[in-house]
Amino acid sequence: MLAKLGHELWIGDAAEIRAAMVRKQKTDARDALHILDLLLANRFPRIWIPSPAERDLRQLLRHRHKMVCLRTSVRNQLHALAMGQGVYRRRKLWGAGGRTELEALGLDPWASRRRQELLELLDRLDPSLAELDRAVAKEAEQRPAARCLMEQPGVGPVTALMFVLTIGPVERFRRSKQVVSYLGLNPRESSSGGRQRLGAISKQGNSMARFLLVEAAHFPVLFHHPAVHEFF
């Protein structure tokens, strides 16, 4: 709404704004004056925000991700029904032969109804996901940075497009470590007395981008580097 009215919206880093406040008394009036002082002194810690079009594309990726999770849940439930009858086919269960075998299982009435409704839901999800995949591939092809990323093993249109939309202008990062920290892939640290203690990753930032990057890393590890594959 502000953009349509001709205004430019700035969003600041809340932690840095608060850290610049010396006094501990916090009121709305003090906060407003503090932000105004930062703006007048050209010290306002402005953060980058994506454009409305980029935010809408993020919704496309999130919607696809949720749909994939829903399809995985449906498949897992159908797989559990099959395993309950002694049928264990893994990925072959989703082929033509596996589908026929799944439909031929002798189940009790409610289990049979569950199987039928899950299969109907799966049949509706597959065409929708195919359409979303085509939309993501089209958007990724229109961005040179995404096309460059897709040259790497394990990086497809979804991962490339999410990375580009999450990082934004790469010039705002001076070092690669800042990108790692921005995505929450850096380890937590609690060091003291000359002893370094590193914990799990911080998980700050975009959780979906972090998930996709970890998934993409599995591909070259398992299929392109025999020595690393053997180690894992």
C-alpha positions as CSV (number, residue, x, y, z in Angstrom):
1,M,0.0,0.0,0.0
2,L,2.8,2.4,0.9
3,A,4.5,1.6,-2.5
4,K,1.3,2.3,-4.4
5,L,1.1,5.7,-2.6
6,G,4.6,6.6,-3.8
7,H,6.4,6.1,-0.5
8,E,9.7,4.2,-0.1
9,L,9.5,1.7,2.8
10,W,12.7,1.2,4.9
11,I,13.0,-1.7,7.3
12,G,15.8,-1.6,9.9
13,D,17.7,-4.3,11.8
14,A,15.9,-4.3,15.1
15,A,18.9,-5.7,17.0
16,E,21.2,-3.0,15.8
17,I,18.6,-0.3,16.4
18,R,18.2,-1.5,20.0
19,A,22.0,-1.8,20.5
20,A,22.4,1.8,19.6
21,M,20.1,2.9,22.4
22,V,22.2,3.7,25.5
23,R,19.4,4.4,28.0
24,K,17.4,1.5,29.3
25,Q,14.1,3.3,29.5
26,K,11.9,2.1,26.6
27,T,8.8,4.0,25.5
28,D,7.2,4.5,22.1
29,A,8.2,8.2,22.1
30,R,11.8,7.4,22.9
31,D,11.9,4.7,20.2
32,A,10.5,7.1,17.6
33,L,13.0,9.8,18.5
34,H,15.9,7.3,18.5
35,I,14.9,6.0,15.0
36,L,14.6,9.6,13.8
37,D,18.1,10.4,15.2
38,L,19.5,7.4,13.3
39,L,17.9,8.6,10.1
40,L,19.1,12.2,10.4
41,A,22.7,11.0,11.2
42,N,22.6,8.6,8.3
43,R,23.2,5.6,10.6
44,F,19.9,3.8,10.2
45,P,20.7,0.1,9.8
46,R,18.6,-0.5,6.7
47,I,18.1,-4.1,5.6
48,W,17.4,-5.4,2.2
49,I,13.9,-6.6,1.4
50,P,12.8,-8.3,-1.8
51,S,10.4,-6.6,-4.3
52,P,6.7,-7.5,-4.3
53,A,7.3,-9.6,-7.4
54,E,10.1,-11.5,-5.7
55,R,8.0,-12.1,-2.6
56,D,5.2,-13.5,-4.8
57,L,7.7,-15.9,-6.3
58,R,8.7,-17.0,-2.9
59,Q,5.1,-17.9,-2.3
60,L,5.2,-20.1,-5.4
61,L,8.2,-22.0,-4.0
62,R,6.6,-22.3,-0.6
63,H,3.4,-23.6,-2.0
64,R,5.3,-26.2,-4.1
65,H,7.3,-27.2,-1.0
66,K,4.1,-27.7,1.0
67,M,2.5,-29.7,-1.8
68,V,5.5,-32.0,-2.0
69,C,5.4,-32.5,1.7
70,L,1.7,-33.4,1.4
71,R,2.4,-35.9,-1.4
72,T,5.2,-37.5,0.7
73,S,2.8,-37.9,3.6
74,V,0.1,-39.5,1.4
75,R,2.7,-41.9,-0.1
76,N,4.0,-42.8,3.3
77,Q,0.5,-43.7,4.4
78,L,-0.1,-45.8,1.4
79,H,3.2,-47.5,1.8
80,A,2.3,-48.3,5.4
81,L,-0.9,-49.9,4.3
82,A,1.0,-52.0,1.8
83,M,3.6,-53.1,4.3
84,G,0.8,-54.1,6.7
85,Q,-0.2,-56.7,4.1
86,G,3.4,-57.8,3.5
87,V,4.0,-55.8,0.3
88,Y,7.3,-53.9,0.4
89,R,8.1,-52.3,-3.0
90,R,9.8,-49.0,-2.1
91,R,9.7,-46.7,-5.2
92,K,8.3,-49.4,-7.4
93,L,5.0,-49.1,-5.5
94,W,4.4,-45.8,-7.5
95,G,4.8,-47.4,-10.9
96,A,2.0,-49.0,-12.9
97,G,2.6,-52.5,-11.5
98,G,2.9,-51.2,-7.9
99,R,-0.4,-49.3,-8.3
100,T,-2.2,-52.4,-9.5
101,E,-0.8,-54.4,-6.7
102,L,-1.8,-51.8,-4.2
103,E,-5.3,-51.6,-5.4
104,A,-5.6,-55.4,-5.4
105,L,-4.8,-55.7,-1.7
106,G,-7.5,-57.3,0.4
107,L,-8.2,-54.7,3.1
108,D,-11.0,-54.3,5.7
109,P,-13.7,-51.8,4.9
110,W,-12.3,-48.7,6.6
111,A,-8.8,-49.5,5.5
112,S,-10.1,-49.9,2.0
113,R,-11.8,-46.6,2.1
114,R,-8.6,-44.9,3.4
115,R,-6.6,-46.4,0.6
116,Q,-9.1,-45.2,-2.1
117,E,-9.3,-41.7,-0.8
118,L,-5.5,-41.5,-0.4
119,L,-5.1,-42.7,-4.0
120,E,-7.6,-40.1,-5.2
121,L,-5.7,-37.4,-3.3
122,L,-2.4,-38.6,-4.9
123,D,-3.9,-38.4,-8.3
124,R,-4.9,-34.8,-7.8
125,L,-1.5,-33.8,-6.4
126,D,0.7,-35.1,-9.2
127,P,-0.8,-32.9,-12.0
128,S,-0.7,-29.8,-9.7
129,L,2.9,-30.4,-8.8
130,A,3.8,-30.9,-12.4
131,E,2.3,-27.5,-13.2
132,L,4.2,-25.9,-10.3
133,D,7.4,-27.4,-11.5
134,R,7.0,-26.0,-14.9
135,A,6.3,-22.5,-13.5
136,V,9.5,-22.7,-11.3
137,A,11.6,-23.9,-14.2
138,K,10.4,-21.0,-16.4
139,E,11.2,-18.4,-13.7
140,A,14.6,-19.9,-13.1
141,E,15.5,-19.8,-16.8
142,Q,14.8,-16.1,-16.9
143,R,17.4,-15.4,-14.3
144,P,21.1,-15.6,-15.3
145,A,22.2,-16.2,-11.7
146,A,19.8,-19.1,-11.3
147,R,21.0,-20.6,-14.7
148,C,24.6,-20.4,-13.4
149,L,23.7,-22.2,-10.2
150,M,22.0,-24.9,-12.1
151,E,25.3,-25.9,-13.7
152,Q,26.3,-27.3,-10.3
153,P,25.6,-31.0,-9.6
154,G,22.5,-31.4,-7.4
155,V,21.2,-27.9,-8.0
156,G,17.9,-27.7,-9.9
157,P,15.4,-24.9,-10.7
158,V,13.8,-25.0,-7.3
159,T,17.1,-24.7,-5.3
160,A,18.6,-22.2,-7.7
161,L,15.5,-19.9,-7.7
162,M,15.1,-20.0,-3.9
163,F,18.8,-19.2,-3.4
164,V,18.6,-16.2,-5.8
165,L,15.4,-14.9,-4.2
166,T,16.7,-15.3,-0.7
167,I,20.2,-13.8,-1.2
168,G,19.2,-10.9,-3.4
169,P,22.0,-8.7,-4.6
170,V,25.1,-10.7,-3.7
171,E,27.2,-7.4,-3.5
172,R,25.7,-6.8,-0.1
173,F,27.9,-9.7,1.3
174,R,31.6,-8.9,1.6
175,R,32.6,-12.5,2.4
176,S,31.3,-16.0,1.9
177,K,31.1,-16.4,5.7
178,Q,28.4,-13.7,5.8
179,V,26.3,-15.7,3.3
180,V,26.7,-18.8,5.5
181,S,25.6,-16.9,8.6
182,Y,22.7,-15.2,6.7
183,L,21.3,-18.7,5.8
184,G,21.8,-20.0,9.4
185,L,24.4,-22.7,8.3
186,N,27.1,-21.4,10.6
187,P,27.7,-23.3,13.9
188,R,26.7,-21.9,17.2
189,E,29.7,-21.0,19.4
190,S,30.2,-20.7,23.1
191,S,33.9,-20.4,23.6
192,S,35.6,-19.2,26.8
193,G,39.0,-19.4,28.5
194,G,40.9,-20.4,25.4
195,R,38.6,-23.4,24.8
196,Q,36.4,-23.4,21.6
197,R,33.0,-25.0,21.8
198,L,31.1,-25.3,18.6
199,G,27.5,-26.6,18.5
200,A,24.8,-27.3,15.9
201,I,24.0,-24.8,13.1
202,S,22.3,-21.6,14.2
203,K,19.3,-22.1,12.0
204,Q,18.8,-18.4,11.6
205,G,17.4,-17.1,8.3
206,N,15.3,-18.7,5.6
207,S,14.5,-22.3,6.7
208,M,13.4,-23.5,3.3
209,A,16.5,-22.2,1.6
210,R,18.6,-24.0,4.2
211,F,16.6,-27.2,3.7
212,L,17.1,-27.1,-0.1
213,L,20.8,-26.4,0.2
214,V,21.3,-29.4,2.5
215,E,19.3,-31.6,0.2
216,A,21.4,-30.4,-2.8
217,A,24.6,-31.2,-1.0
218,H,23.6,-34.8,-0.7
219,F,23.6,-35.3,-4.4
220,P,27.3,-34.6,-5.2
221,V,28.3,-36.3,-2.0
222,L,26.5,-39.5,-2.9
223,F,26.9,-39.6,-6.6
224,H,29.9,-37.5,-7.8
225,H,32.6,-38.0,-5.3
226,P,33.4,-41.8,-4.7
227,A,35.9,-41.1,-1.8
228,V,33.4,-38.9,0.1
229,H,30.6,-41.4,-0.7
230,E,32.7,-44.2,0.8
231,F,33.4,-42.1,3.9
232,F,29.6,-41.4,4.4
